[in-house]
């Protein structure tokens, strides 16, 4: 066994994974990107702006913004959804935390995390300050997104199961790749940026349900931005951080998947597997929500008619979103039992207002929650849920849903995302300003710089 383990270590420490991923990230340019990737990039940007603006006034963001204001600094980049500017690093951290504050942002299952909230905040801050074009922004975002998914493929699934929050750890390397691409770094300096980001990357799943989870996204964005900036100035690190002994893969996984990390994804881009949220809770609760909402809709179920609900989910969900009796809005987002109760009770799970302490302690909702039992299954897809409901009259109903299947119709998906954006931003900024922002994102690749979009994304005059 010891000899086999040693051979495995020697095999991956001799594989130039870091160099290959750095080269690929450095070579991404706007020309040649497929139209589908351009559209998905715009959709990621629109969705990120919406959830960031909506999350910008959350208590955790207020605390971070107060700390930034007290520290002071050069006003280089906009605080999205707020007034004023901060340094690029500060803006990356605050905007990153704001974009993940509602846990309403996009997901990619290869990464096992949230790509846009880790990559866009630092990239946008840098692009705004350096007056980069929208086309260059899209290329850099693509480079960061693909890198994050490849590193995720390298260390998953054991990385996540060990208790690391991939959005924060892997996301930092993706953010470094994006910022390095925007800065025009060559593959050698990009690899240096990977090393700087990897040695700073951190984030624990045990923090789910607390303010630290959104901070993970802000930390990833800030760490990735700093790594690229330092690398551009000649700061060094190891150029083989992903595969070296005691490097990222060896310390953060049970065994790296080198072949998977270097393989071409289906359709040529991991971004094709991006998943958007249409429920404002942990993505792993979405299949249960969809099942319960469908049963309520199709059979007219009323909460007081329910006798018992059984959810069958993958065992990996137990350490992510199985908080039994949530006591806060943040905890509610990570409770399969309560979010299923929300859906059966007809509560709008797309509304951020649903996830509040009042609903956690509401007697009728608590009673419905307590009728839900979660049965953990081994070897299931993490996004698959089967729901069985028994009514007081003896009727037995079942439903199944897999939320891990990407949308096939990007036009329809865009319509849903525009509706989501207006529902989040319209009440805060007004419909006219909201429409202007959608129009700017729709023409993102034609924008000479992102200053107008960043300025429009701040609070203040409508």
Secondary structure, DSSP 8 states (H G I E B T S, - for coil): -HHHHHHHHHHHHTS-HHHHHHHHHHH--STT--HHHHHHHHHHHHHHHHHHHHHTTSHHHHHHHHHHHHH-----EE-TTSSSEE-HHHHHHHHHHHHHTTS-S-BBTTTTB-HHHHHHHHHHHHHHHHT--HHHHHHHHHHHHHHHHHHHHHHTTHHHHTTB-HHHHHHHHHHHHHHHHHTT--HHHHHHHHHHHHHH---BGGGTTSHHHHHHHHHHHHHHHHHHHHHHTT----TTTTTSTTSHHHHHSSS--HHHHHS--GGG-GGGG-B--SSSS-GGGHHHHHHHHHHHHHH---GGGEEEEEEEEEGGGGGTSB-SS--SHHHHTTBHHHHHHHHHHT--TT-GGGSSHHHHH-HHHHHHHTTEEEEEESS--TTEEEEEEEETTS-EEEEEEETTS--S-HHHHHHHHHHHHHHHHHHHH-HHHHHHHHHHHHTGGG-S-SHHHHHHTSSS--
